[in-house]
Amino acid sequence: MNQISLIQENQASLHQQQQLLVNLAMKQAFHVLQLPLLELAEWLNTEIESNPVLEIDPSHESLKTSLDEPIREPHVLRNKSQEQMEKRRKEHQENLLTAPLSLYEYLMKQVPLTIEDPQNVHLAELIIGHLNDKGYLETPLNEIAPSIPIETKHKVLSEVQSFDPPGIGARNLQECLLLQLKLKKKEEGLAYKIIAEHLDALIHNRLPSISQKLNICMATLTQVIEKEIAPLDLNPGYRYGYQPTATIIPDIHLICVEEKWQIEVNTSFLPRIQIAPIYVEALRKSSLENQEFFYLRRQLASGKWLKRIVHRRNETLHRIAEFLLKKQIDFFNGEKAGLNPMTIQETAQELGLHESTITRAIASKYIACPQGVFALKSFFNQAVKTQNGEKISKHTLRKILLRTIERENKLQPMSDEEIANQLHKLGISCARRTVAKYRTALKIAPAVKRKKWN
């Protein structure tokens, strides 16, 4: 009885351990599938270092895993788009070497030129340190250096506000704009009065109200806004905010050679992995102790699984690219500006994969084609049915919406309801709230703010 119980316990323990290993292996496969090229290369190098059985194939020239070296691609990939990519990468590297001053550094260089008192210099440093990326001071003055009199803090802030760029150190948008006009000696001008007394009406494009209250004609008002207010900087700190441009390395290259399309999954940054021969030979010999033998077998299995899931990732990307080329052939041939409807569900069914696999495969990955470099996920969009039964993608619908708004009469811009009616005339059934959603996504203001006044 005890022997049967012991056998059952061993079987349960073995089954549980196998299930755990399978779950970990699948998680690793999903992780590899989701990683973009450079992150995958970094992850693989880490795995090689942690697994003694694995090594980089010495017979294969190691392709670059650093942005410090140029990309080396097969000759079929040497097209204009790649040359442009390498040019942008070199410019990016040069920018890293000559990074501009930060906003804080730029302002601190001006402090000794204006402020002499060491205590006030320290206070100015504190104030500058509290500025946000836009160059605004959002922290109340009474919370900065509480032991210093408020009058002194106002004086030092006023001196900081005289620094370049104009408008720096403002506590809100109104003060920012007024500071810029003040530095231009326009305190007595109409633009200063508009911002000081009617900023809210200006923001909401209520120009007739401003015209009536200031007793000026609409032509004069619009001229002041266009020539004196519109050029003002809303976020003066941004011009000194340095954010290096991220280099995009496509995971897939789509190339047309002699009217034939070729799909290349980019593996140029990935290390070529092999099993170290010395460990393979050691396993063949039976001179290892049990603990060493099972350890090497486990590492060997892990290494083989690693090579397998990387191959499976590349194979999945290739299959997705084939289906993408099939569905969007008119776009890639340059015969059509818009995209055909294409969903993740449809792709999953066509390729016999799970939807979550497609979602992971296209995440944070890019494809290079003659039209440019695009995020893979940008090709997947829902369909909208037209009145004649045809289907257009939401990407195409957004382009139609943008074109409709661009052609409207700016003196009488269309409301969302009127835009929906215009689309209906084109055979596209689209509700007002859908128009509002797409318009907001395209960062287009509502009709009341798009209106231009005579």
C-alpha positions as a printed NumPy array, in Angstrom:
array([[  0.   ,   0.   ,   0.   ],
       [  2.815,   2.355,   0.892],
       [  4.635,   1.438,  -2.329],
       [  1.562,   2.345,  -4.462],
       [  1.244,   5.657,  -2.611],
       [  4.918,   6.435,  -3.203],
       [  4.603,   5.701,  -6.949],
       [  1.543,   7.973,  -7.183],
       [  3.376,  10.792,  -5.408],
       [  6.379,  10.457,  -7.734],
       [  4.14 ,  10.492, -10.823],
       [  2.272,  13.572,  -9.566],
       [  5.529,  15.354,  -8.79 ],
       [  6.988,  14.492, -12.207],
       [  3.836,  15.644, -14.003],
       [  3.78 ,  18.902, -12.067],
       [  7.46 ,  19.564, -12.851],
       [  6.941,  18.851, -16.564],
       [  3.924,  21.157, -16.641],
       [  5.979,  23.924, -15.026],
       [  8.779,  23.517, -17.565],
       [  6.28 ,  23.633, -20.452],
       [  4.735,  26.835, -19.1  ],
       [  8.149,  28.481, -18.698],
       [  9.175,  27.402, -22.199],
       [  5.978,  28.807, -23.74 ],
       [  6.42 ,  32.09 , -21.868],
       [  9.941,  32.309, -23.25 ],
       [  8.648,  31.646, -26.776],
       [  6.02 ,  34.396, -26.429],
       [  8.674,  36.753, -25.073],
       [ 10.976,  36.147, -28.047],
       [  8.094,  36.596, -30.492],
       [  7.199,  39.97 , -28.997],
       [ 10.73 ,  41.427, -28.891],
       [ 11.805,  43.826, -31.669],
       [ 15.133,  43.16 , -33.373],
       [ 17.589,  45.115, -31.221],
       [ 16.012,  44.019, -27.946],
       [ 16.038,  40.408, -29.132],
       [ 19.739,  40.666, -30.003],
       [ 20.517,  42.016, -26.538],
       [ 18.417,  39.313, -24.876],
       [ 20.091,  36.545, -26.904],
       [ 23.563,  37.767, -25.947],
       [ 22.514,  37.631, -22.295],
       [ 21.202,  34.086, -22.728],
       [ 24.438,  32.99 , -24.417],
       [ 26.469,  34.343, -21.519],
       [ 24.313,  32.524, -18.962],
       [ 24.329,  29.176, -20.78 ],
       [ 27.821,  27.559, -20.947],
       [ 26.712,  25.167, -23.7  ],
       [ 25.993,  28.009, -26.133],
       [ 28.481,  30.055, -28.109],
       [ 28.515,  32.337, -31.128],
       [ 29.366,  30.465, -34.316],
       [ 32.988,  31.484, -35.082],
       [ 32.614,  30.48 , -38.755],
       [ 29.939,  33.11 , -39.229],
       [ 31.046,  36.728, -39.131],
       [ 29.234,  38.278, -36.199],
       [ 26.863,  40.907, -37.443],
       [ 26.68 ,  44.12 , -35.531],
       [ 24.729,  44.348, -32.327],
       [ 25.547,  47.969, -31.676],
       [ 24.463,  51.227, -33.279],
       [ 28.091,  52.279, -33.214],
       [ 28.705,  50.192, -36.353],
       [ 26.931,  50.347, -39.726],
       [ 24.389,  47.747, -40.764],
       [ 25.662,  45.059, -43.076],
       [ 22.9  ,  43.61 , -45.186],
       [ 22.691,  41.164, -48.096],
       [ 23.249,  42.841, -51.455],
       [ 19.556,  42.632, -52.335],
       [ 18.754,  44.954, -49.445],
       [ 21.081,  47.72 , -50.6  ],
       [ 18.386,  50.079, -51.8  ],
       [ 17.654,  53.741, -51.299],
       [ 15.613,  53.23 , -48.148],
       [ 18.549,  51.507, -46.438],
       [ 21.007,  54.169, -47.495],
       [ 18.692,  56.743, -45.969],
       [ 18.488,  54.677, -42.77 ],
       [ 22.278,  54.551, -42.48 ],
       [ 22.48 ,  58.29 , -43.145],
       [ 19.95 ,  58.997, -40.376],
       [ 21.863,  56.69 , -38.017],
       [ 25.119,  58.57 , -38.639],
       [ 23.368,  61.882, -38.035],
       [ 21.969,  60.45 , -34.807],
       [ 25.456,  59.436, -33.655],
       [ 26.81 ,  62.903, -34.437],
       [ 23.974,  64.459, -32.459],
       [ 24.881,  62.311, -29.475],
       [ 28.423,  63.669, -29.579],
       [ 27.284,  67.294, -29.811],
       [ 24.222,  67.27 , -27.565],
       [ 22.92 ,  70.807, -26.934],
       [ 22.684,  72.363, -23.502],
       [ 19.691,  71.45 , -21.404],
       [ 17.236,  74.182, -20.387],
       [ 18.643,  74.149, -16.844],
       [ 22.251,  74.495, -18.038],
       [ 21.349,  77.241, -20.492],
       [ 19.538,  79.3  , -17.845],
       [ 22.229,  78.765, -15.199],
       [ 24.82 ,  80.211, -17.588],
       [ 22.797,  83.453, -17.572],
       [ 22.516,  83.734, -13.78 ],
       [ 25.982,  85.285, -13.116],
       [ 25.332,  87.878, -15.836],
       [ 22.26 ,  89.226, -14.021],
       [ 22.469,  88.285, -10.334],
       [ 25.414,  89.098,  -8.06 ],
       [ 24.19 ,  88.342,  -4.523],
       [ 25.272,  84.727,  -3.688],
       [ 22.025,  84.116,  -1.761],
       [ 19.957,  85.248,  -4.729],
       [ 22.099,  83.13 ,  -7.048],
       [ 21.207,  80.085,  -4.943],
       [ 17.514,  81.081,  -4.998],
       [ 17.611,  81.501,  -8.78 ],
       [ 19.115,  78.014,  -9.034],
       [ 16.233,  76.636,  -6.953],
       [ 13.638,  78.411,  -9.101],
       [ 15.238,  77.223, -12.346],
       [ 15.365,  73.697, -10.938],
       [ 11.583,  73.792, -10.432],
       [ 10.782,  74.7  , -14.05 ],
       [  9.051,  71.991, -16.066],
       [  9.978,  70.937, -19.597],
       [  7.783,  73.681, -21.044],
       [  9.693,  76.297, -19.073],
       [  6.816,  77.029, -16.684],
       [  7.055,  77.393, -12.914],
       [  4.207,  75.266, -11.573],
       [  5.456,  75.13 ,  -7.97 ],
       [  4.069,  77.995,  -5.815],
       [  6.775,  80.447,  -4.76 ],
       [  5.9  ,  80.05 ,  -1.065],
       [  6.944,  76.37 ,  -1.297],
       [ 10.396,  77.225,  -2.669],
       [ 12.912,  78.144,   0.066],
       [ 10.257,  78.907,   2.751],
       [ 12.785,  80.762,   4.955],
       [ 13.39 ,  83.471,   2.313],
       [ 10.97 ,  86.45 ,   2.261],
       [  8.368,  86.286,  -0.501],
       [  9.366,  89.731,  -1.783],
       [ 12.905,  88.489,  -2.439],
       [ 11.569,  85.453,  -4.284],
       [  9.345,  87.613,  -6.482],
       [ 12.342,  89.823,  -7.293],
       [ 14.573,  86.873,  -8.249],
       [ 11.782,  85.257, -10.275],
       [ 11.348,  88.526, -12.149],
       [ 15.055,  88.453, -12.992],
       [ 14.837,  84.831, -14.164],
       [ 11.867,  85.813, -16.344],
       [ 14.114,  88.297, -18.13 ],
       [ 16.362,  85.451, -19.325],
       [ 16.395,  83.949, -22.773],
       [ 14.225,  82.321, -24.119],
       [ 11.472,  84.929, -23.742],
       [  8.55 ,  83.739, -21.615],
       [ 10.662,  81.48 , -19.408],
       [  9.658,  81.166, -15.758],
       [  5.999,  82.043, -16.366],
       [  3.429,  80.525, -14.044],
       [  0.724,  80.129, -16.678],
       [  0.097,  80.623, -20.395],
       [ -1.151,  84.177, -20.   ],
       [  1.954,  85.299, -18.107],
       [  4.17 ,  83.53 , -20.646],
       [  2.655,  85.441, -23.567],
       [  2.636,  88.748, -21.699],
       [  6.308,  88.342, -20.759],
       [  7.225,  87.888, -24.418],
       [  5.312,  91.   , -25.44 ],
       [  6.816,  92.928, -22.527],
       [ 10.342,  92.052, -23.647],
       [  9.381,  93.387, -27.09 ],
       [  8.283,  96.687, -25.451],
       [  4.653,  96.155, -26.468],
       [  2.963,  96.632, -23.072],
       [  0.817,  99.434, -24.523],
       [ -0.095,  97.557, -27.666],
       [ -3.37 ,  95.941, -28.676],
       [ -1.918,  92.424, -28.558],
       [ -0.952,  92.89 , -24.883],
       [ -4.488,  94.057, -24.043],
       [ -6.09 ,  91.133, -25.878],
       [ -4.038,  88.584, -23.939],
       [ -4.367,  90.402, -20.611],
       [ -8.144,  90.856, -20.77 ],
       [ -9.577,  88.452, -23.354],
       [ -7.343,  85.365, -23.442],
       [-10.184,  82.892, -22.812],
       [-12.235,  84.345, -25.674],
       [ -9.153,  84.216, -27.92 ],
       [ -8.513,  80.543, -27.086],
       [-12.119,  79.646, -27.926],
       [-12.044,  81.713, -31.144],
       [-14.731,  84.132, -29.965],
       [-13.29 ,  86.971, -32.029],
       [-16.569,  88.914, -32.563],
       [-16.886,  89.241, -28.783],
       [-13.325,  90.617, -28.516],
       [-13.948,  92.971, -31.451],
       [-17.073,  94.347, -29.828],
       [-15.526,  94.82 , -26.376],
       [-12.405,  96.532, -27.722],
       [-14.389,  98.512, -30.27 ],
       [-12.16 ,  97.538, -33.184],
       [-12.991,  96.101, -36.596],
       [-12.533,  92.388, -37.283],
       [ -9.849,  93.037, -39.91 ],
       [ -7.657,  94.895, -37.404],
       [ -8.187,  92.196, -34.784],
       [ -7.268,  89.306, -37.101],
       [ -4.198,  91.204, -38.316],
       [ -2.943,  91.708, -34.736],
       [ -3.535,  88.058, -33.913],
       [ -1.716,  86.803, -37.019],
       [  1.262,  89.182, -36.85 ],
       [  1.828,  89.706, -33.117],
       [  0.181,  86.904, -31.139],
       [  0.467,  83.835, -33.383],
       [  4.332,  83.997, -33.526],
       [  4.612,  83.895, -29.712],
       [  6.053,  80.715, -28.183],
       [  3.544,  78.771, -26.072],
       [  6.239,  76.495, -24.595],
       [  9.575,  78.344, -24.524],
       [ 11.368,  75.52 , -22.705],
       [ 10.817,  73.014, -25.49 ],
       [ 13.414,  74.565, -27.773],
       [ 16.095,  73.498, -25.268],
       [ 14.6  ,  70.119, -24.473],
       [ 16.931,  67.52 , -25.972],
       [ 15.399,  64.173, -26.858],
       [ 17.601,  62.   , -29.072],
       [ 15.734,  60.558, -32.031],
       [ 15.158,  56.842, -31.683],
       [ 16.65 ,  54.852, -34.551],
       [ 14.144,  52.482, -36.115],
       [ 15.561,  49.192, -37.352],
       [ 13.005,  47.366, -39.537],
       [ 12.358,  43.73 , -38.639],
       [ 11.169,  43.009, -42.191],
       [ 12.363,  44.283, -45.574],
       [  9.994,  44.192, -48.531],
       [ 11.916,  44.65 , -51.773],
       [ 10.819,  44.665, -55.394],
       [ 13.516,  43.312, -57.738],
       [ 12.658,  43.133, -61.449],
       [  8.923,  43.338, -60.658],
       [  9.188,  40.438, -58.231],
       [  8.681,  40.956, -54.505],
       [ 11.128,  39.561, -51.976],
       [ 10.584,  39.294, -48.231],
       [ 13.618,  39.408, -45.966],
       [ 13.3  ,  39.002, -42.214],
       [ 16.108,  41.088, -40.742],
       [ 18.481,  38.896, -38.71 ],
       [ 21.575,  41.021, -39.249],
       [ 21.834,  42.018, -35.593],
       [ 21.194,  38.567, -34.165],
       [ 24.147,  36.426, -33.031],
       [ 24.49 ,  33.078, -34.828],
       [ 24.16 ,  30.524, -32.027],
       [ 25.719,  27.068, -31.95 ],
       [ 26.236,  24.354, -29.359],
       [ 29.843,  24.321, -28.129],
       [ 31.467,  21.125, -29.542],
       [ 33.388,  20.48 , -26.342],
       [ 30.157,  19.948, -24.381],
       [ 28.6  ,  17.812, -27.114],
       [ 31.663,  15.572, -26.973],
       [ 31.524,  15.498, -23.168],
       [ 27.927,  14.241, -23.276],
       [ 28.86 ,  11.485, -25.705],
       [ 31.411,  10.188, -23.253],
       [ 30.093,   8.562, -20.115],
       [ 32.787,   9.937, -17.824],
       [ 30.573,  12.634, -16.282],
       [ 28.974,  12.306, -12.9  ],
       [ 25.189,  12.148, -12.792],
       [ 24.823,  15.717, -11.544],
       [ 27.116,  17.109, -14.262],
       [ 25.47 ,  14.95 , -16.92 ],
       [ 21.935,  16.087, -16.119],
       [ 23.076,  19.721, -15.822],
       [ 24.629,  19.663, -19.316],
       [ 21.587,  17.893, -20.76 ],
       [ 19.318,  20.547, -19.286],
       [ 21.476,  23.377, -20.682],
       [ 21.682,  21.625, -24.042],
       [ 17.891,  21.286, -24.211],
       [ 17.552,  24.952, -23.264],
       [ 19.963,  25.987, -26.023],
       [ 18.163,  23.934, -28.673],
       [ 14.826,  25.388, -27.565],
       [ 16.291,  28.882, -27.805],
       [ 17.396,  28.332, -31.41 ],
       [ 14.014,  26.836, -32.211],
       [ 11.906,  29.714, -30.88 ],
       [ 14.078,  32.317, -32.643],
       [ 13.61 ,  30.409, -35.905],
       [  9.869,  30.164, -35.225],
       [  9.705,  33.942, -34.586],
       [ 11.363,  34.721, -37.905],
       [  9.165,  32.216, -39.702],
       [  6.021,  33.79 , -38.204],
       [  7.129,  37.285, -39.269],
       [  7.799,  35.98 , -42.798],
       [  4.323,  34.444, -43.019],
       [  2.686,  37.648, -41.771],
       [  4.654,  39.658, -44.347],
       [  3.504,  37.287, -47.117],
       [ -0.117,  37.774, -46.138],
       [  0.431,  41.529, -45.795],
       [  1.896,  41.674, -49.31 ],
       [ -1.052,  39.7  , -50.64 ],
       [ -3.662,  41.969, -48.995],
       [ -1.948,  45.32 , -49.629],
       [ -0.31 ,  44.656, -53.002],
       [ -1.882,  47.777, -54.568],
       [ -0.435,  49.937, -51.812],
       [  3.055,  48.47 , -52.156],
       [  2.916,  48.827, -55.953],
       [  2.049,  52.485, -55.508],
       [ -1.295,  52.065, -57.276],
       [ -3.37 ,  52.965, -54.237],
       [ -2.788,  55.54 , -51.489],
       [ -5.084,  53.922, -48.934],
       [ -4.996,  50.504, -47.299],
       [ -7.371,  47.596, -47.73 ],
       [ -9.237,  46.426, -44.615],
       [ -7.144,  43.87 , -42.76 ],
       [ -7.794,  42.58 , -39.258],
       [ -5.799,  40.528, -36.795],
       [ -8.647,  37.991, -36.682],
       [ -8.588,  37.568, -40.463],
       [ -4.796,  37.164, -40.476],
       [ -4.908,  34.619, -37.671],
       [ -7.514,  32.522, -39.514],
       [ -5.605,  32.676, -42.794],
       [ -2.297,  31.639, -41.204],
       [ -3.775,  29.127, -38.766],
       [ -2.396,  30.987, -35.76 ],
       [ -3.954,  32.359, -32.594],
       [ -4.886,  36.048, -32.525],
       [ -2.616,  36.614, -29.547],
       [  0.308,  35.239, -31.589],
       [ -0.328,  37.805, -34.342],
       [ -0.676,  40.567, -31.759],
       [  2.653,  39.682, -30.173],
       [  4.391,  39.251, -33.544],
       [  3.486,  42.743, -34.822],
       [  4.109,  44.564, -31.523],
       [  6.826,  47.273, -31.754],
       [  8.044,  45.991, -35.126],
       [  8.54 ,  47.804, -38.412],
       [  8.58 ,  46.935, -42.085],
       [ 10.674,  48.728, -44.724],
       [  9.235,  48.972, -48.226],
       [  9.632,  51.322, -51.238],
       [  6.978,  53.633, -49.715],
       [  8.976,  54.039, -46.477],
       [  9.219,  52.459, -43.043],
       [  5.931,  51.648, -41.277],
       [  4.875,  50.083, -38.011],
       [  3.484,  46.615, -38.716],
       [  0.397,  47.273, -36.616],
       [ -0.511,  50.279, -38.824],
       [ -1.576,  47.868, -41.586],
       [ -4.187,  46.206, -39.389],
       [ -7.449,  48.135, -39.363],
       [-11.147,  47.434, -39.205],
       [-13.388,  47.694, -42.239],
       [-16.191,  50.202, -42.802],
       [-18.999,  49.19 , -45.143],
       [-20.121,  51.613, -47.822],
       [-23.699,  51.844, -49.062],
       [-22.915,  49.809, -52.18 ],
       [-21.58 ,  46.962, -50.041],
       [-17.884,  47.629, -50.554],
       [-15.45 ,  47.783, -47.641],
       [-12.904,  50.478, -46.934],
       [-10.379,  50.549, -44.114],
       [-10.57 ,  52.993, -41.239],
       [ -7.193,  54.281, -42.408],
       [ -8.776,  55.258, -45.731],
       [-11.78 ,  56.751, -43.927],
       [ -9.491,  59.016, -41.893],
       [ -7.838,  60.235, -45.104],
       [-11.237,  61.008, -46.63 ],
       [-12.248,  62.841, -43.453],
       [ -9.021,  64.881, -43.477],
       [ -9.454,  65.763, -47.138],
       [-13.08 ,  66.799, -46.537],
       [-12.064,  69.169, -43.727],
       [ -9.169,  70.604, -45.733],
       [-11.588,  71.529, -48.555],
       [-14.25 ,  73.112, -46.337],
       [-15.07 ,  76.815, -46.329],
       [-12.984,  78.159, -43.444],
       [-15.423,  81.035, -42.956],
       [-18.17 ,  78.473, -42.321],
       [-16.465,  75.241, -41.193],
       [-18.559,  72.092, -41.087],
       [-19.793,  70.629, -37.831],
       [-19.292,  66.93 , -37.114],
       [-22.903,  66.328, -38.154],
       [-22.349,  68.1  , -41.477],
       [-19.147,  66.128, -42.097],
       [-21.074,  62.908, -41.422],
       [-23.656,  64.026, -44.017],
       [-20.865,  64.736, -46.523],
       [-19.471,  61.23 , -45.997],
       [-22.978,  59.83 , -46.412],
       [-23.145,  61.484, -49.845],
       [-19.935,  59.637, -50.717],
       [-21.644,  56.389, -49.767],
       [-20.008,  56.049, -46.356],
       [-22.312,  55.615, -43.381],
       [-20.59 ,  57.296, -40.459],
       [-22.205,  58.559, -37.25 ],
       [-21.478,  62.033, -35.845],
       [-19.728,  60.597, -32.782],
       [-17.49 ,  58.504, -35.069],
       [-16.515,  61.637, -36.982],
       [-15.748,  63.366, -33.669],
       [-13.577,  60.424, -32.584],
       [-11.551,  60.375, -35.821],
       [-11.265,  64.176, -35.883],
       [ -9.871,  64.146, -32.333],
       [ -7.424,  61.361, -33.251],
       [ -6.207,  63.494, -36.177],
       [ -5.79 ,  66.45 , -33.759],
       [ -8.246,  68.61 , -35.68 ],
       [-10.105,  71.259, -33.697],
       [-13.932,  71.401, -33.677],
       [-15.745,  73.716, -36.098],
       [-15.992,  76.63 , -33.658],
       [-12.184,  76.766, -33.361],
       [-11.527,  76.201, -37.065],
       [-13.589,  79.213, -38.09 ],
       [-11.78 ,  82.133, -39.675],
       [-13.217,  85.626, -39.388],
       [-13.221,  88.415, -41.977]])
